[in-house]
Amino acid sequence: MLTLITTFQKYAGTDNDGSTLSKPELKQLLESQLPNFIPKDEKCKQTFMDTLDRSGDEKVDFMEYVTALACMTTICHDVFTKCVQQSSK
Ligand SMILES: [Ca+2]
């Protein structure tokens, strides 16, 4: 949990609003911390970031960030579980 919080704060604090991630801050965080989980295509990457911004205010707050990570973690868990099940058949 501490890593989630400190990573968010590190990237959110590069402008004058440390409580939210601007689109450039979000892009920097995703590209440096989650490079294998985001689309490579710039248009798809923009759509991905827009989807994280659930409120549509052009910023990603901590709740939106944590919700996205929880969803991504759940999907990874499901994929790994299915792969293990398939490989044991
Ligand atoms: Ca910010």
PDB file of the backbone (N, CA, C, O) and the ligand in Angstrom, with CONECT records:
HET     CA  A 101       1
ATOM      1  N   MET A   1       0.819  -1.199   0.000  1.00  0.00           N
ATOM      2  CA  MET A   1       0.000   0.000   0.000  1.00  0.00           C
ATOM      3  C   MET A   1       0.857   1.255   0.000  1.00  0.00           C
ATOM      4  O   MET A   1       0.534   2.242  -0.661  1.00  0.00           O
ATOM      5  N   LEU A   2       1.956   1.205   0.751  1.00  0.00           N
ATOM      6  CA  LEU A   2       2.835   2.378   0.803  1.00  0.00           C
ATOM      7  C   LEU A   2       3.410   2.689  -0.567  1.00  0.00           C
ATOM      8  O   LEU A   2       3.539   3.855  -0.941  1.00  0.00           O
ATOM      9  N   THR A   3       3.757   1.646  -1.319  1.00  0.00           N
ATOM     10  CA  THR A   3       4.288   1.852  -2.664  1.00  0.00           C
ATOM     11  C   THR A   3       3.242   2.503  -3.569  1.00  0.00           C
ATOM     12  O   THR A   3       3.565   3.396  -4.352  1.00  0.00           O
ATOM     13  N   LEU A   4       1.995   2.056  -3.463  1.00  0.00           N
ATOM     14  CA  LEU A   4       0.922   2.667  -4.258  1.00  0.00           C
ATOM     15  C   LEU A   4       0.821   4.157  -3.961  1.00  0.00           C
ATOM     16  O   LEU A   4       0.728   4.979  -4.872  1.00  0.00           O
ATOM     17  N   ILE A   5       0.839   4.488  -2.694  1.00  0.00           N
ATOM     18  CA  ILE A   5       0.674   5.880  -2.267  1.00  0.00           C
ATOM     19  C   ILE A   5       1.882   6.722  -2.679  1.00  0.00           C
ATOM     20  O   ILE A   5       1.718   7.800  -3.250  1.00  0.00           O
ATOM     21  N   THR A   6       3.083   6.242  -2.398  1.00  0.00           N
ATOM     22  CA  THR A   6       4.270   7.050  -2.698  1.00  0.00           C
ATOM     23  C   THR A   6       4.483   7.210  -4.208  1.00  0.00           C
ATOM     24  O   THR A   6       4.945   8.255  -4.666  1.00  0.00           O
ATOM     25  N   THR A   7       4.146   6.174  -4.972  1.00  0.00           N
ATOM     26  CA  THR A   7       4.267   6.294  -6.433  1.00  0.00           C
ATOM     27  C   THR A   7       3.291   7.334  -6.954  1.00  0.00           C
ATOM     28  O   THR A   7       3.654   8.176  -7.776  1.00  0.00           O
ATOM     29  N   PHE A   8       2.049   7.278  -6.478  1.00  0.00           N
ATOM     30  CA  PHE A   8       1.054   8.280  -6.899  1.00  0.00           C
ATOM     31  C   PHE A   8       1.543   9.684  -6.535  1.00  0.00           C
ATOM     32  O   PHE A   8       1.515  10.589  -7.368  1.00  0.00           O
ATOM     33  N   GLN A   9       1.985   9.861  -5.307  1.00  0.00           N
ATOM     34  CA  GLN A   9       2.408  11.183  -4.841  1.00  0.00           C
ATOM     35  C   GLN A   9       3.626  11.694  -5.607  1.00  0.00           C
ATOM     36  O   GLN A   9       3.730  12.883  -5.907  1.00  0.00           O
ATOM     37  N   LYS A  10       4.548  10.776  -5.920  1.00  0.00           N
ATOM     38  CA  LYS A  10       5.747  11.168  -6.664  1.00  0.00           C
ATOM     39  C   LYS A  10       5.383  11.784  -8.010  1.00  0.00           C
ATOM     40  O   LYS A  10       5.889  12.846  -8.372  1.00  0.00           O
ATOM     41  N   TYR A  11       4.502  11.113  -8.748  1.00  0.00           N
ATOM     42  CA  TYR A  11       4.150  11.588 -10.089  1.00  0.00           C
ATOM     43  C   TYR A  11       3.118  12.707 -10.054  1.00  0.00           C
ATOM     44  O   TYR A  11       3.145  13.594 -10.907  1.00  0.00           O
ATOM     45  N   ALA A  12       2.206  12.680  -9.079  1.00  0.00           N
ATOM     46  CA  ALA A  12       1.176  13.732  -8.986  1.00  0.00           C
ATOM     47  C   ALA A  12       1.768  15.060  -8.555  1.00  0.00           C
ATOM     48  O   ALA A  12       1.182  16.115  -8.799  1.00  0.00           O
ATOM     49  N   GLY A  13       2.916  15.013  -7.920  1.00  0.00           N
ATOM     50  CA  GLY A  13       3.494  16.225  -7.362  1.00  0.00           C
ATOM     51  C   GLY A  13       4.435  16.974  -8.275  1.00  0.00           C
ATOM     52  O   GLY A  13       5.173  17.841  -7.807  1.00  0.00           O
ATOM     53  N   THR A  14       4.435  16.673  -9.559  1.00  0.00           N
ATOM     54  CA  THR A  14       5.356  17.374 -10.451  1.00  0.00           C
ATOM     55  C   THR A  14       4.778  18.685 -10.977  1.00  0.00           C
ATOM     56  O   THR A  14       5.492  19.460 -11.611  1.00  0.00           O
ATOM     57  N   ASP A  15       3.478  18.947 -10.719  1.00  0.00           N
ATOM     58  CA  ASP A  15       2.912  20.252 -11.057  1.00  0.00           C
ATOM     59  C   ASP A  15       2.419  20.912  -9.765  1.00  0.00           C
ATOM     60  O   ASP A  15       2.827  20.511  -8.675  1.00  0.00           O
ATOM     61  N   ASN A  16       1.565  21.895  -9.875  1.00  0.00           N
ATOM     62  CA  ASN A  16       1.126  22.593  -8.667  1.00  0.00           C
ATOM     63  C   ASN A  16      -0.069  21.937  -7.980  1.00  0.00           C
ATOM     64  O   ASN A  16      -0.611  22.498  -7.027  1.00  0.00           O
ATOM     65  N   ASP A  17      -0.491  20.755  -8.447  1.00  0.00           N
ATOM     66  CA  ASP A  17      -1.588  20.022  -7.813  1.00  0.00           C
ATOM     67  C   ASP A  17      -1.116  18.612  -7.486  1.00  0.00           C
ATOM     68  O   ASP A  17      -1.131  17.732  -8.347  1.00  0.00           O
ATOM     69  N   GLY A  18      -0.702  18.400  -6.257  1.00  0.00           N
ATOM     70  CA  GLY A  18      -0.183  17.102  -5.844  1.00  0.00           C
ATOM     71  C   GLY A  18      -1.248  16.079  -5.516  1.00  0.00           C
ATOM     72  O   GLY A  18      -0.929  14.943  -5.167  1.00  0.00           O
ATOM     73  N   SER A  19      -2.526  16.471  -5.622  1.00  0.00           N
ATOM     74  CA  SER A  19      -3.599  15.543  -5.266  1.00  0.00           C
ATOM     75  C   SER A  19      -4.157  14.778  -6.458  1.00  0.00           C
ATOM     76  O   SER A  19      -4.936  13.840  -6.287  1.00  0.00           O
ATOM     77  N   THR A  20      -3.760  15.178  -7.669  1.00  0.00           N
ATOM     78  CA  THR A  20      -4.245  14.485  -8.857  1.00  0.00           C
ATOM     79  C   THR A  20      -3.117  14.333  -9.866  1.00  0.00           C
ATOM     80  O   THR A  20      -2.119  15.054  -9.831  1.00  0.00           O
ATOM     81  N   LEU A  21      -3.305  13.372 -10.766  1.00  0.00           N
ATOM     82  CA  LEU A  21      -2.380  13.184 -11.888  1.00  0.00           C
ATOM     83  C   LEU A  21      -2.949  13.898 -13.106  1.00  0.00           C
ATOM     84  O   LEU A  21      -4.052  13.584 -13.553  1.00  0.00           O
ATOM     85  N   SER A  22      -2.204  14.850 -13.641  1.00  0.00           N
ATOM     86  CA  SER A  22      -2.589  15.431 -14.930  1.00  0.00           C
ATOM     87  C   SER A  22      -2.309  14.386 -16.005  1.00  0.00           C
ATOM     88  O   SER A  22      -1.671  13.371 -15.726  1.00  0.00           O
ATOM     89  N   LYS A  23      -2.773  14.619 -17.219  1.00  0.00           N
ATOM     90  CA  LYS A  23      -2.518  13.649 -18.292  1.00  0.00           C
ATOM     91  C   LYS A  23      -1.005  13.450 -18.521  1.00  0.00           C
ATOM     92  O   LYS A  23      -0.570  12.308 -18.667  1.00  0.00           O
ATOM     93  N   PRO A  24      -0.191  14.523 -18.558  1.00  0.00           N
ATOM     94  CA  PRO A  24       1.259  14.290 -18.700  1.00  0.00           C
ATOM     95  C   PRO A  24       1.854  13.513 -17.521  1.00  0.00           C
ATOM     96  O   PRO A  24       2.726  12.667 -17.717  1.00  0.00           O
ATOM     97  N   GLU A  25       1.386  13.794 -16.301  1.00  0.00           N
ATOM     98  CA  GLU A  25       1.882  13.055 -15.129  1.00  0.00           C
ATOM     99  C   GLU A  25       1.464  11.587 -15.206  1.00  0.00           C
ATOM    100  O   GLU A  25       2.259  10.691 -14.920  1.00  0.00           O
ATOM    101  N   LEU A  26       0.217  11.350 -15.594  1.00  0.00           N
ATOM    102  CA  LEU A  26      -0.278   9.980 -15.721  1.00  0.00           C
ATOM    103  C   LEU A  26       0.511   9.219 -16.778  1.00  0.00           C
ATOM    104  O   LEU A  26       0.889   8.065 -16.575  1.00  0.00           O
ATOM    105  N   LYS A  27       0.756   9.877 -17.910  1.00  0.00           N
ATOM    106  CA  LYS A  27       1.516   9.238 -18.985  1.00  0.00           C
ATOM    107  C   LYS A  27       2.910   8.868 -18.498  1.00  0.00           C
ATOM    108  O   LYS A  27       3.391   7.770 -18.777  1.00  0.00           O
ATOM    109  N   GLN A  28       3.562   9.769 -17.776  1.00  0.00           N
ATOM    110  CA  GLN A  28       4.897   9.507 -17.249  1.00  0.00           C
ATOM    111  C   GLN A  28       4.877   8.327 -16.274  1.00  0.00           C
ATOM    112  O   GLN A  28       5.745   7.456 -16.328  1.00  0.00           O
ATOM    113  N   LEU A  29       3.884   8.306 -15.386  1.00  0.00           N
ATOM    114  CA  LEU A  29       3.757   7.209 -14.411  1.00  0.00           C
ATOM    115  C   LEU A  29       3.554   5.875 -15.133  1.00  0.00           C
ATOM    116  O   LEU A  29       4.240   4.897 -14.839  1.00  0.00           O
ATOM    117  N   LEU A  30       2.619   5.839 -16.069  1.00  0.00           N
ATOM    118  CA  LEU A  30       2.312   4.583 -16.771  1.00  0.00           C
ATOM    119  C   LEU A  30       3.509   4.084 -17.578  1.00  0.00           C
ATOM    120  O   LEU A  30       3.824   2.894 -17.560  1.00  0.00           O
ATOM    121  N   GLU A  31       4.174   5.002 -18.286  1.00  0.00           N
ATOM    122  CA  GLU A  31       5.295   4.597 -19.130  1.00  0.00           C
ATOM    123  C   GLU A  31       6.504   4.143 -18.316  1.00  0.00           C
ATOM    124  O   GLU A  31       7.270   3.291 -18.765  1.00  0.00           O
ATOM    125  N   SER A  32       6.676   4.706 -17.128  1.00  0.00           N
ATOM    126  CA  SER A  32       7.843   4.317 -16.336  1.00  0.00           C
ATOM    127  C   SER A  32       7.552   3.163 -15.378  1.00  0.00           C
ATOM    128  O   SER A  32       8.439   2.357 -15.095  1.00  0.00           O
ATOM    129  N   GLN A  33       6.316   3.076 -14.878  1.00  0.00           N
ATOM    130  CA  GLN A  33       6.001   2.062 -13.864  1.00  0.00           C
ATOM    131  C   GLN A  33       5.254   0.850 -14.414  1.00  0.00           C
ATOM    132  O   GLN A  33       5.379  -0.248 -13.872  1.00  0.00           O
ATOM    133  N   LEU A  34       4.481   1.035 -15.481  1.00  0.00           N
ATOM    134  CA  LEU A  34       3.658  -0.060 -16.011  1.00  0.00           C
ATOM    135  C   LEU A  34       3.804  -0.177 -17.533  1.00  0.00           C
ATOM    136  O   LEU A  34       2.801  -0.264 -18.241  1.00  0.00           O
ATOM    137  N   PRO A  35       5.026  -0.182 -18.035  1.00  0.00           N
ATOM    138  CA  PRO A  35       5.210  -0.136 -19.488  1.00  0.00           C
ATOM    139  C   PRO A  35       4.627  -1.344 -20.226  1.00  0.00           C
ATOM    140  O   PRO A  35       4.270  -1.229 -21.398  1.00  0.00           O
ATOM    141  N   ASN A  36       4.525  -2.482 -19.572  1.00  0.00           N
ATOM    142  CA  ASN A  36       4.020  -3.688 -20.232  1.00  0.00           C
ATOM    143  C   ASN A  36       2.500  -3.818 -20.158  1.00  0.00           C
ATOM    144  O   ASN A  36       1.932  -4.752 -20.724  1.00  0.00           O
ATOM    145  N   PHE A  37       1.839  -2.892 -19.467  1.00  0.00           N
ATOM    146  CA  PHE A  37       0.393  -2.995 -19.288  1.00  0.00           C
ATOM    147  C   PHE A  37      -0.375  -1.916 -20.031  1.00  0.00           C
ATOM    148  O   PHE A  37      -1.603  -1.872 -19.957  1.00  0.00           O
ATOM    149  N   ILE A  38       0.325  -1.049 -20.744  1.00  0.00           N
ATOM    150  CA  ILE A  38      -0.379   0.026 -21.454  1.00  0.00           C
ATOM    151  C   ILE A  38      -0.151  -0.122 -22.955  1.00  0.00           C
ATOM    152  O   ILE A  38       0.867  -0.662 -23.386  1.00  0.00           O
ATOM    153  N   PRO A  39      -1.112   0.363 -23.750  1.00  0.00           N
ATOM    154  CA  PRO A  39      -0.958   0.254 -25.204  1.00  0.00           C
ATOM    155  C   PRO A  39       0.266   1.017 -25.697  1.00  0.00           C
ATOM    156  O   PRO A  39       0.613   2.068 -25.158  1.00  0.00           O
ATOM    157  N   LYS A  40       0.916   0.477 -26.728  1.00  0.00           N
ATOM    158  CA  LYS A  40       2.084   1.148 -27.319  1.00  0.00           C
ATOM    159  C   LYS A  40       1.651   2.266 -28.269  1.00  0.00           C
ATOM    160  O   LYS A  40       2.298   3.310 -28.353  1.00  0.00           O
ATOM    161  N   ASP A  41       0.542   2.028 -28.984  1.00  0.00           N
ATOM    162  CA  ASP A  41       0.024   3.007 -29.928  1.00  0.00           C
ATOM    163  C   ASP A  41      -0.435   4.257 -29.159  1.00  0.00           C
ATOM    164  O   ASP A  41      -1.160   4.149 -28.171  1.00  0.00           O
ATOM    165  N   GLU A  42      -0.010   5.433 -29.616  1.00  0.00           N
ATOM    166  CA  GLU A  42      -0.303   6.681 -28.891  1.00  0.00           C
ATOM    167  C   GLU A  42      -1.796   6.967 -28.785  1.00  0.00           C
ATOM    168  O   GLU A  42      -2.265   7.444 -27.751  1.00  0.00           O
ATOM    169  N   LYS A  43      -2.554   6.676 -29.861  1.00  0.00           N
ATOM    170  CA  LYS A  43      -4.000   6.917 -29.823  1.00  0.00           C
ATOM    171  C   LYS A  43      -4.671   5.985 -28.814  1.00  0.00           C
ATOM    172  O   LYS A  43      -5.546   6.405 -28.057  1.00  0.00           O
ATOM    173  N   CYS A  44      -4.257   4.726 -28.810  1.00  0.00           N
ATOM    174  CA  CYS A  44      -4.799   3.759 -27.843  1.00  0.00           C
ATOM    175  C   CYS A  44      -4.377   4.128 -26.423  1.00  0.00           C
ATOM    176  O   CYS A  44      -5.141   3.966 -25.471  1.00  0.00           O
ATOM    177  N   LYS A  45      -3.146   4.627 -26.297  1.00  0.00           N
ATOM    178  CA  LYS A  45      -2.664   5.046 -24.980  1.00  0.00           C
ATOM    179  C   LYS A  45      -3.513   6.205 -24.452  1.00  0.00           C
ATOM    180  O   LYS A  45      -3.842   6.253 -23.266  1.00  0.00           O
ATOM    181  N   GLN A  46      -3.861   7.134 -25.338  1.00  0.00           N
ATOM    182  CA  GLN A  46      -4.707   8.267 -24.929  1.00  0.00           C
ATOM    183  C   GLN A  46      -6.092   7.779 -24.510  1.00  0.00           C
ATOM    184  O   GLN A  46      -6.652   8.262 -23.526  1.00  0.00           O
ATOM    185  N   THR A  47      -6.643   6.820 -25.257  1.00  0.00           N
ATOM    186  CA  THR A  47      -7.947   6.251 -24.909  1.00  0.00           C
ATOM    187  C   THR A  47      -7.876   5.548 -23.558  1.00  0.00           C
ATOM    188  O   THR A  47      -8.793   5.652 -22.743  1.00  0.00           O
ATOM    189  N   PHE A  48      -6.783   4.834 -23.333  1.00  0.00           N
ATOM    190  CA  PHE A  48      -6.570   4.149 -22.054  1.00  0.00           C
ATOM    191  C   PHE A  48      -6.570   5.165 -20.906  1.00  0.00           C
ATOM    192  O   PHE A  48      -7.213   4.951 -19.879  1.00  0.00           O
ATOM    193  N   MET A  49      -5.844   6.266 -21.092  1.00  0.00           N
ATOM    194  CA  MET A  49      -5.764   7.282 -20.030  1.00  0.00           C
ATOM    195  C   MET A  49      -7.113   7.964 -19.842  1.00  0.00           C
ATOM    196  O   MET A  49      -7.503   8.263 -18.713  1.00  0.00           O
ATOM    197  N   ASP A  50      -7.833   8.216 -20.944  1.00  0.00           N
ATOM    198  CA  ASP A  50      -9.164   8.823 -20.831  1.00  0.00           C
ATOM    199  C   ASP A  50     -10.110   7.915 -20.058  1.00  0.00           C
ATOM    200  O   ASP A  50     -10.959   8.388 -19.303  1.00  0.00           O
ATOM    201  N   THR A  51      -9.959   6.600 -20.251  1.00  0.00           N
ATOM    202  CA  THR A  51     -10.815   5.639 -19.554  1.00  0.00           C
ATOM    203  C   THR A  51     -10.531   5.636 -18.052  1.00  0.00           C
ATOM    204  O   THR A  51     -11.443   5.456 -17.245  1.00  0.00           O
ATOM    205  N   LEU A  52      -9.262   5.836 -17.679  1.00  0.00           N
ATOM    206  CA  LEU A  52      -8.930   5.900 -16.244  1.00  0.00           C
ATOM    207  C   LEU A  52      -9.570   7.114 -15.585  1.00  0.00           C
ATOM    208  O   LEU A  52      -9.895   7.077 -14.398  1.00  0.00           O
ATOM    209  N   ASP A  53      -9.750   8.176 -16.337  1.00  0.00           N
ATOM    210  CA  ASP A  53     -10.348   9.413 -15.820  1.00  0.00           C
ATOM    211  C   ASP A  53     -11.866   9.262 -15.807  1.00  0.00           C
ATOM    212  O   ASP A  53     -12.558   9.807 -16.668  1.00  0.00           O
ATOM    213  N   ARG A  54     -12.373   8.529 -14.839  1.00  0.00           N
ATOM    214  CA  ARG A  54     -13.800   8.199 -14.788  1.00  0.00           C
ATOM    215  C   ARG A  54     -14.692   9.428 -14.664  1.00  0.00           C
ATOM    216  O   ARG A  54     -15.807   9.446 -15.186  1.00  0.00           O
ATOM    217  N   SER A  55     -14.204  10.450 -13.976  1.00  0.00           N
ATOM    218  CA  SER A  55     -15.037  11.647 -13.767  1.00  0.00           C
ATOM    219  C   SER A  55     -14.990  12.588 -14.961  1.00  0.00           C
ATOM    220  O   SER A  55     -15.820  13.491 -15.067  1.00  0.00           O
ATOM    221  N   GLY A  56     -14.029  12.391 -15.862  1.00  0.00           N
ATOM    222  CA  GLY A  56     -13.935  13.228 -17.054  1.00  0.00           C
ATOM    223  C   GLY A  56     -13.430  14.638 -16.798  1.00  0.00           C
ATOM    224  O   GLY A  56     -13.702  15.546 -17.584  1.00  0.00           O
ATOM    225  N   ASP A  57     -12.687  14.833 -15.692  1.00  0.00           N
ATOM    226  CA  ASP A  57     -12.194  16.178 -15.380  1.00  0.00           C
ATOM    227  C   ASP A  57     -10.765  16.418 -15.872  1.00  0.00           C
ATOM    228  O   ASP A  57     -10.126  17.396 -15.485  1.00  0.00           O
ATOM    229  N   GLU A  58     -10.272  15.523 -16.726  1.00  0.00           N
ATOM    230  CA  GLU A  58      -8.918  15.642 -17.301  1.00  0.00           C
ATOM    231  C   GLU A  58      -7.816  15.408 -16.270  1.00  0.00           C
ATOM    232  O   GLU A  58      -6.652  15.719 -16.521  1.00  0.00           O
ATOM    233  N   LYS A  59      -8.182  14.863 -15.118  1.00  0.00           N
ATOM    234  CA  LYS A  59      -7.211  14.531 -14.076  1.00  0.00           C
ATOM    235  C   LYS A  59      -7.568  13.156 -13.531  1.00  0.00           C
ATOM    236  O   LYS A  59      -8.721  12.732 -13.604  1.00  0.00           O
ATOM    237  N   VAL A  60      -6.581  12.468 -12.990  1.00  0.00           N
ATOM    238  CA  VAL A  60      -6.836  11.177 -12.351  1.00  0.00           C
ATOM    239  C   VAL A  60      -6.516  11.323 -10.866  1.00  0.00           C
ATOM    240  O   VAL A  60      -5.371  11.565 -10.482  1.00  0.00           O
ATOM    241  N   ASP A  61      -7.551  11.172 -10.038  1.00  0.00           N
ATOM    242  CA  ASP A  61      -7.326  11.275  -8.594  1.00  0.00           C
ATOM    243  C   ASP A  61      -6.912   9.911  -8.036  1.00  0.00           C
ATOM    244  O   ASP A  61      -6.860   8.923  -8.769  1.00  0.00           O
ATOM    245  N   PHE A  62      -6.625   9.868  -6.755  1.00  0.00           N
ATOM    246  CA  PHE A  62      -6.103   8.635  -6.161  1.00  0.00           C
ATOM    247  C   PHE A  62      -7.108   7.488  -6.270  1.00  0.00           C
ATOM    248  O   PHE A  62      -6.714   6.350  -6.526  1.00  0.00           O
ATOM    249  N   MET A  63      -8.381   7.764  -6.083  1.00  0.00           N
ATOM    250  CA  MET A  63      -9.403   6.711  -6.174  1.00  0.00           C
ATOM    251  C   MET A  63      -9.464   6.133  -7.582  1.00  0.00           C
ATOM    252  O   MET A  63      -9.566   4.917  -7.744  1.00  0.00           O
ATOM    253  N   GLU A  64      -9.403   6.980  -8.597  1.00  0.00           N
ATOM    254  CA  GLU A  64      -9.420   6.494  -9.981  1.00  0.00           C
ATOM    255  C   GLU A  64      -8.169   5.661 -10.267  1.00  0.00           C
ATOM    256  O   GLU A  64      -8.240   4.632 -10.938  1.00  0.00           O
ATOM    257  N   TYR A  65      -7.027   6.113  -9.754  1.00  0.00           N
ATOM    258  CA  TYR A  65      -5.757   5.409  -9.935  1.00  0.00           C
ATOM    259  C   TYR A  65      -5.797   4.031  -9.273  1.00  0.00           C
ATOM    260  O   TYR A  65      -5.453   3.029  -9.900  1.00  0.00           O
ATOM    261  N   VAL A  66      -6.208   3.983  -8.028  1.00  0.00           N
ATOM    262  CA  VAL A  66      -6.238   2.713  -7.289  1.00  0.00           C
ATOM    263  C   VAL A  66      -7.278   1.769  -7.886  1.00  0.00           C
ATOM    264  O   VAL A  66      -7.044   0.563  -7.957  1.00  0.00           O
ATOM    265  N   THR A  67      -8.410   2.294  -8.313  1.00  0.00           N
ATOM    266  CA  THR A  67      -9.441   1.474  -8.938  1.00  0.00           C
ATOM    267  C   THR A  67      -8.899   0.828 -10.213  1.00  0.00           C
ATOM    268  O   THR A  67      -9.140  -0.352 -10.465  1.00  0.00           O
ATOM    269  N   ALA A  68      -8.169   1.601 -11.012  1.00  0.00           N
ATOM    270  CA  ALA A  68      -7.590   1.065 -12.247  1.00  0.00           C
ATOM    271  C   ALA A  68      -6.584  -0.037 -11.934  1.00  0.00           C
ATOM    272  O   ALA A  68      -6.585  -1.079 -12.589  1.00  0.00           O
ATOM    273  N   LEU A  69      -5.727   0.182 -10.941  1.00  0.00           N
ATOM    274  CA  LEU A  69      -4.739  -0.837 -10.587  1.00  0.00           C
ATOM    275  C   LEU A  69      -5.422  -2.100 -10.062  1.00  0.00           C
ATOM    276  O   LEU A  69      -4.982  -3.212 -10.353  1.00  0.00           O
ATOM    277  N   ALA A  70      -6.492  -1.930  -9.292  1.00  0.00           N
ATOM    278  CA  ALA A  70      -7.223  -3.092  -8.772  1.00  0.00           C
ATOM    279  C   ALA A  70      -7.840  -3.889  -9.918  1.00  0.00           C
ATOM    280  O   ALA A  70      -7.805  -5.119  -9.916  1.00  0.00           O
ATOM    281  N   CYS A  71      -8.401  -3.186 -10.893  1.00  0.00           N
ATOM    282  CA  CYS A  71      -8.986  -3.869 -12.058  1.00  0.00           C
ATOM    283  C   CYS A  71      -7.903  -4.604 -12.847  1.00  0.00           C
ATOM    284  O   CYS A  71      -8.096  -5.755 -13.239  1.00  0.00           O
ATOM    285  N   MET A  72      -6.776  -3.951 -13.079  1.00  0.00           N
ATOM    286  CA  MET A  72      -5.685  -4.578 -13.831  1.00  0.00           C
ATOM    287  C   MET A  72      -5.152  -5.790 -13.078  1.00  0.00           C
ATOM    288  O   MET A  72      -4.849  -6.815 -13.688  1.00  0.00           O
ATOM    289  N   THR A  73      -5.037  -5.682 -11.759  1.00  0.00           N
ATOM    290  CA  THR A  73      -4.560  -6.798 -10.939  1.00  0.00           C
ATOM    291  C   THR A  73      -5.536  -7.965 -10.997  1.00  0.00           C
ATOM    292  O   THR A  73      -5.119  -9.121 -11.080  1.00  0.00           O
ATOM    293  N   THR A  74      -6.828  -7.673 -10.956  1.00  0.00           N
ATOM    294  CA  THR A  74      -7.852  -8.719 -11.025  1.00  0.00           C
ATOM    295  C   THR A  74      -7.791  -9.440 -12.361  1.00  0.00           C
ATOM    296  O   THR A  74      -7.885 -10.666 -12.413  1.00  0.00           O
ATOM    297  N   ILE A  75      -7.633  -8.684 -13.444  1.00  0.00           N
ATOM    298  CA  ILE A  75      -7.541  -9.294 -14.775  1.00  0.00           C
ATOM    299  C   ILE A  75      -6.301 -10.189 -14.861  1.00  0.00           C
ATOM    300  O   ILE A  75      -6.376 -11.308 -15.369  1.00  0.00           O
ATOM    301  N   CYS A  76      -5.173  -9.701 -14.367  1.00  0.00           N
ATOM    302  CA  CYS A  76      -3.944 -10.515 -14.382  1.00  0.00           C
ATOM    303  C   CYS A  76      -4.133 -11.791 -13.577  1.00  0.00           C
ATOM    304  O   CYS A  76      -3.713 -12.865 -14.006  1.00  0.00           O
ATOM    305  N   HIS A  77      -4.760 -11.680 -12.418  1.00  0.00           N
ATOM    306  CA  HIS A  77      -5.008 -12.862 -11.586  1.00  0.00           C
ATOM    307  C   HIS A  77      -5.863 -13.872 -12.334  1.00  0.00           C
ATOM    308  O   HIS A  77      -5.575 -15.069 -12.316  1.00  0.00           O
ATOM    309  N   ASP A  78      -6.917 -13.393 -12.993  1.00  0.00           N
ATOM    310  CA  ASP A  78      -7.806 -14.287 -13.744  1.00  0.00           C
ATOM    311  C   ASP A  78      -7.050 -14.979 -14.882  1.00  0.00           C
ATOM    312  O   ASP A  78      -7.218 -16.176 -15.113  1.00  0.00           O
ATOM    313  N   VAL A  79      -6.219 -14.211 -15.585  1.00  0.00           N
ATOM    314  CA  VAL A  79      -5.448 -14.786 -16.702  1.00  0.00           C
ATOM    315  C   VAL A  79      -4.481 -15.845 -16.181  1.00  0.00           C
ATOM    316  O   VAL A  79      -4.396 -16.938 -16.739  1.00  0.00           O
ATOM    317  N   PHE A  80      -3.753 -15.522 -15.110  1.00  0.00           N
ATOM    318  CA  PHE A  80      -2.794 -16.476 -14.558  1.00  0.00           C
ATOM    319  C   PHE A  80      -3.501 -17.728 -14.066  1.00  0.00           C
ATOM    320  O   PHE A  80      -3.012 -18.838 -14.275  1.00  0.00           O
ATOM    321  N   THR A  81      -4.638 -17.563 -13.420  1.00  0.00           N
ATOM    322  CA  THR A  81      -5.392 -18.708 -12.915  1.00  0.00           C
ATOM    323  C   THR A  81      -5.838 -19.608 -14.067  1.00  0.00           C
ATOM    324  O   THR A  81      -5.710 -20.830 -13.989  1.00  0.00           O
ATOM    325  N   LYS A  82      -6.357 -19.007 -15.125  1.00  0.00           N
ATOM    326  CA  LYS A  82      -6.807 -19.784 -16.285  1.00  0.00           C
ATOM    327  C   LYS A  82      -5.630 -20.484 -16.958  1.00  0.00           C
ATOM    328  O   LYS A  82      -5.751 -21.627 -17.400  1.00  0.00           O
ATOM    329  N   CYS A  83      -4.501 -19.802 -17.034  1.00  0.00           N
ATOM    330  CA  CYS A  83      -3.316 -20.413 -17.662  1.00  0.00           C
ATOM    331  C   CYS A  83      -2.842 -21.622 -16.863  1.00  0.00           C
ATOM    332  O   CYS A  83      -2.482 -22.648 -17.440  1.00  0.00           O
ATOM    333  N   VAL A  84      -2.841 -21.502 -15.543  1.00  0.00           N
ATOM    334  CA  VAL A  84      -2.436 -22.615 -14.687  1.00  0.00           C
ATOM    335  C   VAL A  84      -3.408 -23.784 -14.857  1.00  0.00           C
ATOM    336  O   VAL A  84      -2.990 -24.939 -14.941  1.00  0.00           O
ATOM    337  N   GLN A  85      -4.704 -23.478 -14.909  1.00  0.00           N
ATOM    338  CA  GLN A  85      -5.720 -24.527 -15.084  1.00  0.00           C
ATOM    339  C   GLN A  85      -5.542 -25.231 -16.426  1.00  0.00           C
ATOM    340  O   GLN A  85      -5.630 -26.456 -16.504  1.00  0.00           O
ATOM    341  N   GLN A  86      -5.292 -24.456 -17.480  1.00  0.00           N
ATOM    342  CA  GLN A  86      -5.138 -25.037 -18.810  1.00  0.00           C
ATOM    343  C   GLN A  86      -3.869 -25.865 -18.917  1.00  0.00           C
ATOM    344  O   GLN A  86      -3.853 -26.891 -19.596  1.00  0.00           O
ATOM    345  N   SER A  87      -2.812 -25.433 -18.256  1.00  0.00           N
ATOM    346  CA  SER A  87      -1.547 -26.158 -18.359  1.00  0.00           C
ATOM    347  C   SER A  87      -1.569 -27.446 -17.544  1.00  0.00           C
ATOM    348  O   SER A  87      -0.761 -28.342 -17.790  1.00  0.00           O
ATOM    349  N   SER A  88      -2.484 -27.555 -16.574  1.00  0.00           N
ATOM    350  CA  SER A  88      -2.544 -28.760 -15.753  1.00  0.00           C
ATOM    351  C   SER A  88      -3.473 -29.810 -16.339  1.00  0.00           C
ATOM    352  O   SER A  88      -3.588 -30.910 -15.798  1.00  0.00           O
ATOM    353  N   LYS A  89      -4.154 -29.470 -17.467  1.00  0.00           N
ATOM    354  CA  LYS A  89      -5.065 -30.439 -18.087  1.00  0.00           C
ATOM    355  C   LYS A  89      -4.319 -31.408 -18.977  1.00  0.00           C
ATOM    356  O   LYS A  89      -4.931 -32.291 -19.578  1.00  0.00           O
TER     357      LYS A  89
HETATM  358 CA    CA A 101      -0.640  16.809 -10.358  1.00  0.00          CA2+
END
